[in-house]
Amino acid sequence: MQASMNLSKLDPRAAKATSVVAEAETPGNAEPRALNITAASSNPKMFTLPWHKPLATWPEDLLANLPRGISRHVVRFVHVGDEVYAMKEITRQMAEREYEILRRLQKLELPSVRPVAVVTGRHNKEGEPLEAILVTKHLKFSLPYRALFARNLRPDTAERLIDALAVLLVRLHLAGFYWGDVSLSNVLFLRDADAFSAFLVDAETGDLQVNLTEGQREYDIDLARTNIIGELMDLSSGQLLPSDVDEIEVGNRLVERYHSLWSALTDTDKFGPDEMWKIEKRVNKLNELGFDVDELEMKTDEDGKRVLVRPRVVDAGYANRKLLRLTGLDVQENQARRLLNDLDAYRASTWREGEDLEIVATDWMREVFEPTVRSIPREYRSQIEPAQFFHEVLTHRWFLAEKAGHDVPMSEAVTSYIKNVLPGQMLDKKDIDTLLEEADSGVVDDEYTYNDPDDGYNPDFDPDAAVWAH
């Protein structure tokens, strides 16, 4: 367990994020005698849930049949009113600590799941204590990495996941977050045009600091490489990974991508007095990577002949913010770029290049984007994000036009995509059931399961029984 954060030195947004401060695990730390829910949401349905039951025994009608990743703990997706929450059953100290960290990461606008509540003081009907539950909001349209390999995806899926993880790791490290357990299993992925976006989903071992040392960053990177190679080898043994993928090469790719991006965001450039145009080039390069530069630190070296330039405040989401300002659409970065490109094409094709872009964007939304995404079949609306659907229809339209030798109407492309492409990319019930079985196979601390008197297990004959002890 990491040492407590020094709140006085943290970004004020993070320091004031929550009233929950996890206590150290000590023998004298008694569990609360009454149910206690500390929540960042005022959903009244939270109080109607069966907190007196082990999470593994909650009734089926409460559960959402969504793919879960492999976890050491019992995890369930639960319907709470109109929302879907992820529930994780862990010790009180771990639940409070993870809730605290996730709240701080959210206030820093870092890509992570949103904490909803921490529930402690749970007891069954016999008065025996139950573990606490950490509640987070389900990240809509996201998938664990194993689910992405359950369908026929592009051969470079593994590389694209690694690229997304590298961006996530750099962003977290820039904010001073030491992860301590980097792996594909602790991340959720959203399709982002032709790439992916990665979100931290497990912060049990994390620690938020003012700045990280190079040693801390390198430890995270090395651990990530080791874990990723192991996870990909596991996929390969289950014949889920394309045979031509080299697991070690993919693990090394993370290290290379991380260092390349870290260098682009933090290195100091040296320019001559007549090379100031290179400053704009540096900023444009960061914009292309999806980062916005709020401040540049510029100073001359000792002899006054060179100018030293270093980005001081770098924030991700350059295209996202531009699209949000123009249309109100809040989408992933690469999706935003694709939509902005289509908006520019619409502006040119309607001969409105001299007109205010905000007005053109309003018409593009009404005439192009909204009619397209309204076509998503009802049965797929929970699996594909509207912006991703729009991007994939545009790509399909390009292929159709290339094959036909002429432009293809958008409505024709939508119909063809829904009929010939979309069904093969979606998870069906069989896929989800298989993923859930795999997820449950990784649970090692489900007290409900291993205390079942009818399961034939006798700890007296198990030399590793001490592992299960509380």
C-alpha positions in Angstrom: 0.0 0.0 0.0 1.4 3.4 -1.0 2.0 6.1 1.6 -0.7 8.7 2.1 -0.8 11.6 -0.4 0.6 15.0 0.7 -2.5 17.0 -0.1 -1.0 20.4 0.6 1.3 20.1 -2.5 -1.3 18.6 -4.9 -3.2 20.5 -7.5 -6.1 22.1 -5.6 -8.6 20.4 -7.8 -7.3 17.0 -6.7 -6.7 18.0 -3.1 -10.3 19.1 -2.6 -11.9 16.3 -4.6 -13.3 14.2 -1.8 -13.9 14.0 2.0 -13.0 10.3 1.9 -9.5 9.6 3.2 -8.7 5.9 3.5 -7.4 4.7 6.8 -4.3 2.5 7.1 -5.1 -1.2 7.7 -4.6 -1.9 11.4 -6.0 -4.5 13.7 -7.9 -1.9 15.7 -9.7 -0.6 12.6 -13.2 -2.0 13.2 -15.8 -2.2 10.5 -18.7 0.3 10.8 -21.7 -1.2 12.6 -24.2 0.4 10.3 -24.5 0.7 6.5 -22.6 3.8 5.3 -22.8 5.1 1.7 -20.5 7.9 0.7 -21.6 9.0 -2.8 -20.7 11.5 -5.5 -24.2 10.9 -6.9 -27.6 11.4 -5.5 -29.3 8.4 -7.1 -32.0 7.4 -4.5 -32.1 3.9 -6.0 -28.8 3.2 -4.4 -30.6 2.6 -1.1 -32.9 -0.1 -2.5 -30.0 -2.5 -3.5 -29.5 -5.7 -1.5 -26.4 -4.6 0.4 -26.9 -7.4 2.9 -26.0 -10.0 0.4 -22.6 -11.0 -1.0 -22.3 -9.4 -4.5 -21.9 -12.8 -6.2 -25.5 -13.7 -5.0 -27.3 -10.5 -6.2 -30.5 -11.4 -8.2 -30.2 -11.7 -12.0 -32.9 -9.1 -12.6 -30.5 -6.4 -11.2 -27.6 -7.3 -13.3 -26.6 -5.9 -16.7 -25.3 -8.5 -19.2 -22.2 -6.6 -20.2 -18.7 -8.0 -20.9 -16.4 -7.9 -17.9 -12.6 -8.2 -17.8 -10.8 -10.7 -15.6 -10.5 -9.5 -12.0 -9.2 -10.8 -8.7 -12.4 -9.5 -7.1 -16.1 -10.1 -7.6 -17.3 -7.5 -10.1 -20.9 -7.1 -11.4 -22.6 -4.5 -13.6 -25.8 -3.5 -11.9 -28.9 -1.5 -13.1 -29.5 1.4 -10.7 -32.5 3.2 -12.0 -31.6 4.4 -15.5 -27.9 4.1 -14.8 -25.5 1.1 -15.0 -22.9 0.9 -12.3 -19.9 -1.4 -11.9 -19.7 -2.9 -8.4 -16.5 -4.3 -7.0 -16.4 -6.1 -3.7 -13.1 -5.4 -1.8 -11.9 -4.6 1.7 -13.0 -1.3 3.3 -9.5 0.2 3.2 -9.0 -0.7 -0.5 -12.5 0.6 -1.4 -12.0 3.9 0.3 -8.5 4.4 -1.1 -9.6 3.6 -4.6 -12.6 5.9 -4.4 -10.4 8.6 -3.1 -7.8 8.3 -5.9 -10.5 8.0 -8.6 -12.2 11.2 -7.4 -8.9 13.0 -7.6 -8.1 11.7 -11.1 -11.6 12.8 -12.2 -11.1 16.3 -10.9 -7.8 16.4 -12.9 -9.9 15.4 -16.0 -7.8 12.3 -16.5 -9.2 9.3 -18.5 -10.5 7.0 -15.8 -13.8 5.5 -14.7 -16.0 7.8 -12.7 -16.4 6.9 -9.0 -20.0 6.9 -7.8 -19.9 5.7 -4.2 -18.1 3.6 -1.6 -20.4 1.4 0.6 -19.1 0.2 3.9 -20.7 -1.3 7.1 -22.3 -4.1 5.2 -23.7 -7.1 7.2 -25.7 -10.1 6.2 -29.0 -11.0 7.9 -27.1 -12.9 10.6 -25.1 -9.8 11.4 -21.9 -11.1 10.0 -19.7 -8.4 8.2 -19.4 -8.3 4.5 -16.7 -6.7 2.4 -17.2 -3.1 1.2 -18.2 -2.3 -2.3 -16.7 0.3 -4.6 -19.2 1.7 -7.1 -18.2 3.3 -10.4 -20.2 4.4 -13.4 -20.1 2.0 -16.3 -18.1 3.6 -19.2 -20.7 3.3 -22.0 -19.5 1.6 -25.2 -16.2 0.5 -23.5 -14.8 -3.0 -23.7 -12.1 -5.0 -21.8 -9.3 -6.0 -24.0 -10.4 -9.7 -24.2 -13.7 -8.6 -25.7 -12.0 -6.8 -28.5 -10.4 -10.1 -29.6 -13.7 -12.0 -29.4 -14.8 -10.7 -32.8 -12.9 -10.5 -36.1 -11.0 -7.3 -35.8 -8.1 -5.9 -37.8 -4.7 -7.7 -37.5 -3.1 -4.7 -35.9 -5.6 -4.6 -33.0 -2.9 -5.4 -30.4 -0.6 -2.6 -31.7 -3.5 -0.1 -31.6 -4.3 -1.1 -28.0 -0.7 -0.6 -27.0 -0.6 2.9 -28.6 -3.7 3.9 -26.6 -2.2 2.5 -23.4 1.0 4.5 -24.0 -1.0 7.7 -24.4 -2.9 6.9 -21.1 0.3 6.2 -19.2 2.0 9.4 -20.4 -1.0 11.5 -19.4 -1.2 9.8 -15.9 2.6 10.3 -15.4 2.5 13.9 -16.4 -0.2 14.5 -13.7 2.0 12.7 -11.1 0.1 9.5 -10.9 2.1 6.4 -10.2 0.0 3.4 -11.2 2.0 0.4 -9.8 0.0 -2.3 -11.7 -0.1 -1.3 -15.4 -1.7 -4.0 -17.6 -4.3 -4.4 -20.3 -6.6 -6.0 -17.7 -6.7 -2.7 -15.7 -7.9 -0.7 -18.7 -11.1 -0.2 -20.6 -11.0 0.7 -24.3 -13.3 2.8 -26.4 -13.1 2.6 -30.2 -11.8 6.0 -31.4 -12.1 6.2 -35.2 -9.3 3.9 -36.5 -7.6 3.8 -33.1 -8.6 3.3 -29.5 -8.8 5.4 -26.3 -7.8 3.9 -23.0 -9.3 4.6 -19.6 -7.9 3.5 -16.2 -10.3 1.2 -14.4 -8.3 -0.1 -11.5 -6.4 2.2 -9.2 -5.9 -0.1 -6.2 -2.2 0.2 -6.2 -1.9 3.8 -7.5 -0.6 6.9 -5.8 -1.0 10.6 -6.8 2.1 12.7 -6.2 3.3 16.2 -7.2 5.8 14.8 -9.7 7.1 11.3 -10.4 10.8 10.4 -10.5 12.3 8.8 -13.6 12.7 5.6 -11.5 8.9 5.5 -10.8 8.0 6.1 -14.4 10.4 3.4 -15.6 9.1 0.9 -13.1 5.6 1.4 -14.4 6.7 1.0 -18.0 8.8 -2.1 -17.2 5.9 -3.7 -15.3 3.5 -2.8 -18.1 5.7 -4.5 -20.7 6.0 -7.7 -18.6 2.2 -7.8 -17.9 1.3 -7.1 -21.5 3.5 -9.9 -22.9 1.9 -12.3 -20.5 -1.6 -11.2 -21.3 -1.0 -11.5 -25.1 0.6 -15.0 -24.6 -2.6 -16.0 -22.7 -4.7 -14.7 -25.7 -2.4 -16.7 -28.0 -2.9 -19.9 -26.1 -6.6 -19.5 -26.4 -6.2 -18.9 -30.2 -7.6 -15.4 -29.9 -4.5 -13.6 -31.1 -3.5 -13.6 -34.8 -0.7 -16.1 -35.3 1.7 -13.5 -36.8 1.6 -11.3 -33.7 4.9 -11.3 -31.8 3.9 -10.8 -28.1 7.4 -9.6 -27.1 7.6 -7.2 -30.0 4.2 -5.7 -29.0 5.4 -5.3 -25.4 8.5 -3.5 -26.6 6.3 -1.3 -28.7 4.7 0.1 -25.6 8.2 1.1 -24.2 9.1 2.8 -27.5 5.8 4.6 -27.9 5.8 5.8 -24.3 9.4 7.3 -24.6 8.6 8.8 -28.0 5.5 10.6 -26.7 7.1 11.6 -23.4 10.0 13.2 -25.3 7.6 15.0 -27.7 5.7 16.5 -24.7 8.5 17.3 -22.3 11.8 17.9 -24.2 13.4 21.3 -24.4 14.1 22.5 -28.0 16.9 25.0 -28.8 16.4 27.5 -31.6 18.4 30.3 -33.1 17.0 33.8 -33.0 16.2 33.5 -36.8 14.4 30.1 -36.3 11.4 31.1 -34.2 9.1 29.6 -36.8 10.1 26.2 -35.3 8.1 27.1 -32.2 4.9 27.0 -34.2 6.1 23.7 -35.8 6.6 22.2 -32.3 3.1 23.3 -31.3 1.5 22.0 -34.5 3.2 18.6 -33.9 1.7 18.4 -30.4 -1.7 19.3 -31.8 -1.4 16.5 -34.3 -0.7 14.1 -31.4 -4.0 15.3 -29.9 -2.5 17.6 -27.2 -3.1 21.3 -26.7 -0.4 23.6 -25.4 -1.6 26.2 -22.9 1.8 27.7 -22.1 5.3 27.7 -23.5 8.4 28.4 -21.3 10.9 30.4 -23.4 14.3 31.7 -22.2 17.7 32.3 -23.7 20.8 30.2 -22.9 23.8 31.7 -21.1 25.4 33.2 -24.1 22.1 34.6 -25.4 22.6 33.0 -28.8 20.0 30.3 -28.5 16.3 30.3 -27.3 15.2 27.4 -25.1 11.5 26.4 -25.6 9.6 23.8 -23.5 5.9 23.2 -23.3 4.8 23.9 -19.7 1.1 23.1 -19.7 0.0 20.3 -22.1 -3.5 19.0 -22.2 -5.0 16.3 -24.3 -8.2 16.8 -26.4 -7.3 19.4 -29.0 -9.8 18.3 -31.6 -12.3 17.2 -29.0 -12.6 20.7 -27.6 -12.9 22.3 -31.1 -15.7 19.9 -32.1 -17.4 20.4 -28.7 -17.4 24.1 -29.2 -18.8 23.9 -32.7 -21.4 21.2 -32.3 -21.9 20.2 -28.7 -20.6 16.7 -29.5 -18.3 15.3 -26.8 -16.4 12.4 -28.5 -13.0 10.8 -28.5 -10.0 12.6 -30.0 -9.7 10.7 -33.3 -13.4 10.6 -33.8 -13.4 14.4 -33.4 -10.7 14.7 -36.1 -12.7 12.6 -38.5 -15.9 14.6 -37.8 -14.1 17.9 -38.2 -12.7 16.7 -41.5 -16.2 15.8 -42.7 -17.5 19.1 -41.5 -14.7 20.8 -43.6 -15.7 18.7 -46.6 -19.3 19.7 -46.2 -18.4 23.3 -46.0 -16.4 23.1 -49.2 -19.0 21.1 -51.1 -21.8 23.6 -50.2 -19.6 26.6 -51.2 -19.7 28.2 -47.8 -16.0 28.6 -47.0 -16.4 32.3 -46.3 -19.3 31.7 -43.8 -19.0 31.5 -40.1 -18.0 27.9 -39.2 -20.4 27.7 -36.2 -23.4 28.3 -38.5 -22.1 25.7 -41.1 -21.6 23.2 -38.2 -25.2 23.6 -37.1 -26.4 22.8 -40.7 -24.0 19.8 -40.9 -25.4 18.4 -37.7 -29.0 18.7 -38.9 -28.4 17.5 -42.5 -25.6 15.0 -42.3 -24.6 13.8 -38.8 -28.0 13.4 -37.1 -29.8 11.6 -39.9 -26.9 9.1 -40.2 -26.7 8.2 -36.5 -30.5 7.9 -36.2 -30.1 4.9 -38.5 -28.3 2.8 -35.9 -30.4 -0.3 -35.4 -32.0 -0.5 -31.9 -30.3 -3.8 -31.0 -26.8 -2.3 -31.6 -27.3 1.1 -29.9 -25.8 -0.1 -26.6 -22.6 -1.3 -28.3 -21.5 1.4 -30.8 -21.1 5.1 -30.1 -22.9 7.4 -32.6 -19.6 9.2 -33.5 -17.9 5.8 -34.1 -20.8 4.6 -36.3 -20.6 7.8 -38.3 -16.8 7.3 -38.8 -17.2 3.7 -39.9 -20.0 4.6 -42.3 -17.7 7.3 -43.9 -15.0 4.7 -44.3 -17.4 2.2 -45.8 -18.7 4.8 -48.2 -15.2 5.5 -49.4 -14.7 1.8 -50.2 -18.0 1.6 -52.0 -17.2 4.7 -54.1 -13.7 3.3 -54.9 -15.3 0.0 -56.1 -18.1 1.7 -58.1 -15.8 4.4 -59.6 -18.1 7.2 -58.6 -19.5 8.9 -55.4 -22.0 7.0 -53.3 -24.9 8.7 -51.5 -24.7 8.7 -47.7 -28.0 6.9 -47.4 -26.8 4.1 -49.6 -23.6 3.7 -47.6 -25.5 3.6 -44.3 -27.8 0.8 -45.6 -24.9 -1.2 -47.0 -22.9 -0.8 -43.8 -25.7 -1.9 -41.5 -26.5 -4.9 -43.7 -22.9 -6.1 -44.5 -20.5 -4.9 -41.9 -22.1 -3.9 -38.5 -23.4 -7.3 -37.5 -19.9 -8.9 -37.7 -18.4 -6.3 -35.3 -21.0 -6.6 -32.5 -20.8 -9.0 -29.6 -23.7 -11.5 -29.4 -25.0 -13.2 -26.3 -22.8 -16.2 -26.7 -19.7 -14.0 -26.9 -20.7 -12.1 -23.7 -21.5 -15.3 -21.8 -18.0 -16.7 -22.7 -16.3 -13.5 -21.5 -18.3 -13.5 -18.3 -17.2 -17.1 -17.6 -13.6 -16.2 -18.2 -13.9 -13.1 -16.0 -15.3 -15.1 -13.1 -12.5 -17.7 -13.4 -10.0 -15.1 -12.3 -11.7 -14.3 -9.0 -9.6 -15.3 -6.0 -11.3 -13.6 -3.1 -15.0 -14.5 -3.5 -15.7 -15.5 0.1 -19.2 -16.6 -1.0 -17.8 -19.1 -3.4 -15.0 -20.6 -1.3 -17.1 -20.8 1.8 -19.8 -22.9 0.1 -20.2 -26.0 2.2 -21.3 -28.0 -0.8 -18.4 -27.3 -3.1 -16.3 -30.3 -1.9 -13.4 -28.1 -0.7 -11.7 -28.8 2.6 -9.1 -26.3 3.6 -7.5 -28.8 6.0 -6.2 -30.7 2.9 -5.1 -27.6 1.0 -1.4 -26.6 1.6 -2.1 -23.2 0.0 -5.1 -22.5 2.2 -3.3 -19.7 4.1 -3.6 -17.6 0.9 -7.3 -17.4 1.5 -7.0 -16.3 5.1 -8.3 -12.9 6.2 
